[in-house]
Amino acid sequence: MNLFISDEQSTNWFDADAAIYHCQFKKENYNDELFTQLGVQFSASLINAVTKRRAEYLAGRYCASRALEQLNIHNYTIGTGKHRNPLWPPHVKGSISHCDGYAVAIATNKLDVVGIGIDIENQISIETLEKTQSQILSEGEIELILKDNTNKALAFTIAFSLKESFFKAAYPSVEKYFDFNAITITELNWNEKIISFTINELLHEKFQKGMQLKGDFYLLPKEKVVTLVIV
């Protein structure tokens, strides 16, 4: 009996033409033999990794494999790039995220998708917000997102997660790191759970300065946030 993975299922958190699969996992029940049992290849990048990292990697790759199966792609080994980015099958765009016992993966084979990014985060504390908000958000974003908001920590977490999701969506094309100020959030729509944002600099021919894009967010139990960007 597998005591590591639980509550695994496809999800309809987002209205997206993509396969999304998530699970919960228990780090304390992890062991290396689970890679073989769950059909996930043990990556060389994990040789010196601590148990927490190995457990997160396994849960994330497991969800990714289940998402690929929904696209009728079976037994595919998702490799690891030089910056620990997942290496998806040709013509597939995908993303993986994990946080504090939750893992989620999304994949699509739609040819018109340039990039896809998903991110899951614990709600950031007020103390962390006060220490890091100026590193993540511009003064205009702070004014827009945090002013008159009764739950500043949640709003900040959504904004931070959105920027992480955009990075994941853009990185396979851009192939380099870029700062949080590469995009500016212009609207946070609580009713429709949509975040609008603009690209501030030329990142790639597919990610031009001035492009206006949207992302989605979903609120999970235990004060967790999931965001999704599909370009």
N, C-alpha and C positions, 0 to 999 in steps of 0.2 A: 504494500500500500504506500502510495506517495504522500508523505506528510509535508512536503515542501511547497507544492503548488496547490492552491485552492481557489474557489470562486472564479473559475476560468470560463470565459464565454465571449462570443462575438458581441459587439455593442452597437447601439444606435445613438450614442451621445451626440453625433453630428449628422446633419443631412449632407453626407458626402458620398460621391460615387467611388468608394474605396472600401477595402476590407479592413476592419478594425477589430483587434482582439486584445483582451486584457485579462489579467489574473492578479491574484494576491499571492504573496509568497512569504515564507518564514525563514529568515536567515539562520535561526538557531537549528533548523532541520536540514541545513545544507550539508552535502558531502560531494566529493568529486565524482563518485560513481553515478550521480544523478545525470551527468552529461550524457552518458551512454544510455541510461534508462529513458531519458526524454528525447533522445535522438538529436542532440546538439553537439557539434564538434568543439572540443576543448581548444581554445585559441592559445597560441604561443605567447600572446600578449598577457596572459593570465599567470604565467609561470611564477612570477614574483608578487602576484596580487594577494591582498588580504581576503579573508572569507567574505566580507561584505561585498567587495567588488566582484568576486566570482559568483556570488548568489545573484547579484543584480544582472550581471552579464547573462547568466543562464536563463533567468526569468524573461529578460528582454528578448533574447534570441528564440526562446520557446514561443513567445507570443508572435514573433515575426514569422516563424515557420508555420504557425497556425493561420496567420493572415495570408501567407503565400498559398496555402492549400485552398483557400477560398477563391484564389485566382487560378486554380488547377495546376499549381506548381508544387511538386512534391519532392521531398528528400533533397532540397537544395541547401548547400552550405553557405550561409551568409558570412563572408569573410570580414576581416577588420582592416581598415585603411591605416595609413601612416599617422593620422590624427585620431585614431580609435573610432572612425566613422564606419558604419555598416556598409558592406559592399553587396549591393542588391543584384538580382539577375538582370541581364540586358532587357531594356524596354520596360523595366519596373522602377517606379519611384517609391521610396518608403522611408519610414522614420521609426525610431524606437525611443522610449523614455521609461524611466523608473524612478521611484521615490518612496522610501520608507515603507517597503513591503507591498507596493503596487508596481505593476509593469504594464505597459501598453505598447502596441505596435500597429502601424497602419501601412498599407501597401496598395498601389494601384498600377494597372498596366494601360491606362488611358494615354494615348499618344499626345494629347493636347496639354498634358500636365508637365510643366517645366520643373517644378520642385514641390516637395511636400514635407512639412515639419510638424511634429506633435511634441508636446511637453507637458509633464505633470509635476506639480510643485505642492509642498506644504504651504499653508498660509504663513506668510512672513510676519514675524513679530513686530510690534511698534518700535522696539529698541533697534532691531535690524533695519527697519525702514528709515529711522532717523539717521543711522550711520551711513546708509548706502544710497539713499534716494538721489543724491546729486551725482552719483556715479552712473546711475541707470537712466535717469530722466533729465530732460532739459528743464529750464525754468518754466517754459511754456507748458510742458507736459505736466509738471508738478501742479501748476495752476489749474490746468484742465481736469486732471484726474483726481487730485487730492482735495481741492478746495470744496468746502461745503459737502464733503462726502462723509457720511456717518461711519462707514467702515473703510477707513483709509488703508488698513493693512491688507484687506481683501483686494481693493482696487489696485494697490501697488503690486501685489502678487500677480494679478491678471496681466498688468502691463509688463512686468519682468518676464513672465512666462511667454507672452506674445513675442517679445523680442528674441527669446530663446528659440521659439518655433520658427520664426522667420529665418534665423541663422541656419537652422537645420535644413530649411527649404532651399535656401540660396547656396549653401556651401558646396554641394556637388558641382555647381556651375562656376562659382567664384573661385573655389579651391584656395582660399586664404582666409585668415581670420580678419574680422572687422569689428569695430566698436559698436556699443549700444546706440551711439548717436548717428549711426548710419541711417536710421529711420526715425520718424517722428509720429507719435500717436496723435491723431486729430479728433477722434471721437471714441467714447466708450459707451455703447448703447446697452443698458442693463436689461431693457425689455426684450430685445431681440438677441441679446448675448453676442453682439458683434463688436469688434474693434476695428476702426479704420485707421490707416497709417500711410505715410508717404516716404518714399526713398529719398534721402538727402544727397546722395553722391552716386557717381557712376560705379557700380560694383561689377557689372558684366553687361554685355550687349543684351542679355535677357532681363537684366535688372538695372534699368536706366534711372538716372536722376529725375525726380518728379513723378515717377510712377505712383499711382494711388491704388492701394490694395486693401483687402479686408481679411481679418481672421475671426475665428469663433472661439468662444470659451464655454466651459461646462463646469458646474460646481458639483464636486463629489462629497460624500460623507467624510467625516473626520477632518474637516477644514482643508480639503485638497482641491486644487484647481487644475483643469486640463485645458490647454489651448491648441488650436489647429490652424495652420496656414497652408493653403493650397494655391499655387501660382500657375 
